[in-house]
Structures are given as C-alpha cells and as structure tokens.
Amino acid sequence: MQYSEYGLSDDQKALCAGVRALCAKYPETYWQALDDKMEYPYEFVDALTQGGYLSALIPETYGGLGLKIKDACLILEEIHRSGGNAAACHAQMYIMGTMLRHGSEEQKRQYLPGIAKGELRLQAFGVTEPDAGSDTLSISTKAEKKGNRYVVNGRKVFISRVLQSDLMTLLCRTTPLEKVQKRTDGLSVLLVDLREARKNGLTVNPIKIMLNHHTNELIFENVEVPTENLIGEEGKGFRYILSGMNAERILVASETIGDGRYFVEKATTYANQRVVFDHPISKNQGIQFPIARAYCAVEAARLMRDKAAEMFDAGENPGEQANMAKLLGSESAWQAANVAMDTYGGYGVTSEYHIERKFREARLYQVAPVSNNMVLNFVGQNVLGMPRSY
Ligand SMILES: Cc1cc2nc3c(=O)[nH]c(=O)nc-3n(C[C@H](O)[C@H](O)[C@H](O)COP(=O)(O)OP(=O)(O)OC[C@H]3O[C@@H](n4cnc5c(N)ncnc54)[C@H](O)[C@@H]3O)c2cc1C
C-alpha cells in the first residue's frame, strides 16, 4: 500500500526512503524476538546512530545532520510505520533540545560531537517522581550546592533507558518549595554522568514493563554532580523543560501517526487476502468502513502534526497545535489498532501476526510520555480559557 507523500520535498522523500531501507533490515520478526526476551534493540539503535538519524537535530557545527523538526518527525514516523518502535531511542532527539537551547557553548562542544558520533548516549530524562506524578512542580528530589558540587538526594520513577545511557538530564529542586515565590521557581536541570553516578550513590532498579520502555526506579543517595553540569541558570529549570514540551509532543505524535499507518496498512492487506464465506472479508462493510474511518483519522492527525512542525521550524509557538497533534495522533493510532485487531479476528491476539504487540505499544501513548488528560488540560485552559482543576 502506497501512502501519499503530500507536502514532502524531494529531500524529505529521500530521507524517508533511507529510513525505510534501514528499517527493512529490522523486520517485525526482529521486534517480536526482542519482545519475547524483553531485550533492548541495541543493533537497531546502533544502525540508526551510524546512519546519522539520531543526530538529526544536532547542528552541523557539532557533527549532527542539522535537520529540522519536520525531518525528525518523518524519521520517527517511518520507524513506527515499518512495525518497529523508536521509543527505545527517541528521547535523544528531544532531550538534546534542552542542551541546545539552554546549555553553554562549552557544554555543547564537550558533549554534542560525541553524541552525534554515537560515542556518548544521552537517552535518559529524569522528571517523574512517585509522590508527584503529573504534578511536576511538586517534585522533591533536591540538589544542594556544596562548593563546586551539587549533592543530590531523592527518588524518581519511570525513568527510561538509564541502563542504555551515559548521560541523563535531571530535573531537581535547588530551592525548597516553601522558600520560592512561584512554584515554577527553584527547579534546575543537571546533566548527570550516569557512569560516575552509578559508582557514587545512584541505585537503578529496573521496572518490569513492556518492550522498548526499559524504565527504572532511581534512588539518589548523596550523588555528587559538578556545578559545571548545571544547564542554564539555577532555579529556571522548569522553564527549560517546558520549552522542550512542544518538540516532545510533535515527535511523539509522529510515532503515533506511524503506528496508525502501520495498522491501517496491515488491516487493509489482511482484509483483502482473508477469504471467509467465499469472499475477501474486506468486501464486508463491517470490516471496510472502520478501516476507511481509521485511515481518515490518522491522515487528519498527520495534517495537524505537519502544521505544528512547520510552525516550530518557523520559530513560532505551536503549543496549541503540538498538543492537538499529540492527542489526535494517539487517539487515531488507538482507533486503528482496534480496527486491526477486529480485522484479524482470532489471529490478532496471536504474537505471530504482530498486531497484539503493536496494540500494546499504541495504547501506551494515551498515557506517556504525557497523559492525554494533561493535553486536554492545556487546550481547555490555555486555548479555551477555562479554569484549572489543579
Ligand atoms: C513506559 C513509560 C515510560 C516513561 N518514561 C519516563 C521517563 O523517561 N522520564 C520521566 O520523567 N517520566 C517517564 N514516564 C512517566 C510519565 O511521564 C508519567 O507516567 C505520566 O506523566 C503520568 O504520571 P503518573 O503515572 O504518576 O500518573 P498520575 O499523575 O498519578 O495520574 C494518573 C491519572 O490521573 C490523571 N490526572 C491527574 N491529575 C489530573 C488533572 N488535574 N486533570 C485530569 N487528569 C488528571 C492523569 O492524567 C492520569 O490519567 C514514563 C511512563 C511510562 C508508563
């Protein structure tokens, strides 16, 4: 099935073709085997890094491809459309934004070339805490300045890819909540060298969870981080994290759109081939219409993603469009996942046909990396001007 490549330049079509060719070497059976063993896709992530794709958003001066967010979106979309999953490494794309926008020139020179070459992995992003959840401003992991070090104590949960990363950006309190004027003040972003930290007070407890989300509980006990690893200014970290949210939502929307296209394509092909009552099941409107409806929903979400990405690349603030793209993308992918499940009948729940694995993966995007409720909060309050529930 050939999807329309509307709105893509020749360079973007070539970029998609390159990612598609790489993904063809990692077919659905590769992901299924990893799912069975709950292993991280090291080979795939290496190939993606060697192909330069993970450095898409690093400027050329620091050894990256220097592409735009729309290009990064196409990379992630193609991976998901092929039946693979970019969640094992996608964070590198949006985490780097914090360093790119707010890091010092020295930090960029020190870390970005190594990340672009794949010698350094910055895949982990530590925000969520057990007692704060969606209420990020209530986090209590604290970093106290002692001489030329911050001493970090606290607990984080659901922090993905810590065991597959050399570096992690960490959001923590440098001024206690009761001493700040605004709740958004007093939070800071530190770049933690995980190789050092794990020898020096950081305990990493893996959480048993679905494939591609190798996520962990972290316990910090007097972990020392050099003050030169502070990103930007002390106390302004929440603003830095917020400034990365649009990119995160646009990139995650792209993964959901790739999933949606995957399910529609799989369901269409299967429905045309499967013969019951002497005709292909695709002839039944009970099968055909839901697939057509899911197709419409996924392509509409794609248009919103394109709009958000284009605004981002033009330097405009796409907060509204980025949030809507994430909501519409994740909902349309879930719609398409259910349609594929129905189309495959009993075979949908067998692992051999890959639908049940992708079905689980598509469901997650309703909740993480940001819950759709929080996306609706953004639209309700910031776009429509209704009151906050919190
Ligand atoms: C696989 C996976 C990987 C993750 N990786 C990372 C990571 O790498 N780094 C990281 O920092 N975090 C990560 N997270 C955490 C993720 O961002 C959080 O799970 C998410 O932000 C929600 O927090 P919570 O699970 O504590 O839910 P809670 O905050 O307990 O919320 C539970 C439910 O209540 C809803 N809710 C709460 N308050 C409101 C309200 N005011 N209005 C409407 N609805 C509300 C929420 O939307 C949600 O549906 C990951 C999570 C998962 C599952």
The ligand as a Gaussian input file, in Angstrom:
#p B3LYP/6-31G(d) Opt

LIG

0 1
 C        6.589000       3.395000      29.793000
 C        6.783000       4.700000      30.498000
 C        7.963000       5.404000      30.288000
 C        8.174000       6.615000      30.956000
 N        9.380000       7.256000      30.798000
 C        9.630000       8.382000      31.541000
 C       10.936000       8.987000      31.520000
 O       11.841000       8.539000      30.808000
 N       11.150000      10.068000      32.303000
 C       10.186000      10.598000      33.112000
 O       10.461000      11.576000      33.798000
 N        8.945000      10.033000      33.177000
 C        8.646000       8.936000      32.410000
 N        7.401000       8.345000      32.476000
 C        6.394000       8.882000      33.397000
 C        5.204000       9.504000      32.710000
 O        5.564000      10.764000      32.190000
 C        4.100000       9.568000      33.800000
 O        3.630000       8.240000      33.958000
 C        2.996000      10.454000      33.439000
 O        3.470000      11.777000      33.392000
 C        1.831000      10.384000      34.447000
 O        2.256000      10.322000      35.779000
 P        1.688000       9.141000      36.731000
 O        1.899000       7.862000      36.048000
 O        2.261000       9.319000      38.103000
 O        0.124000       9.405000      36.778000
 P       -0.700000      10.304000      37.823000
 O       -0.146000      11.684000      37.885000
 O       -0.862000       9.536000      39.078000
 O       -2.106000      10.391000      37.082000
 C       -2.992000       9.266000      36.959000
 C       -4.130000       9.657000      36.048000
 O       -4.855000      10.776000      36.606000
 C       -4.924000      11.821000      35.647000
 N       -4.905000      13.139000      36.293000
 C       -4.176000      13.533000      37.368000
 N       -4.434000      14.836000      37.651000
 C       -5.313000      15.279000      36.718000
 C       -5.959000      16.512000      36.454000
 N       -5.746000      17.599000      37.200000
 N       -6.804000      16.583000      35.411000
 C       -7.064000      15.500000      34.647000
 N       -6.483000      14.300000      34.840000
 C       -5.627000      14.179000      35.854000
 C       -3.670000      11.626000      34.784000
 O       -3.800000      12.268000      33.540000
 C       -3.620000      10.097000      34.659000
 O       -4.521000       9.684000      33.673000
 C        7.163000       7.138000      31.805000
 C        5.974000       6.433000      31.983000
 C        5.785000       5.220000      31.354000
 C        4.500000       4.463000      31.597000

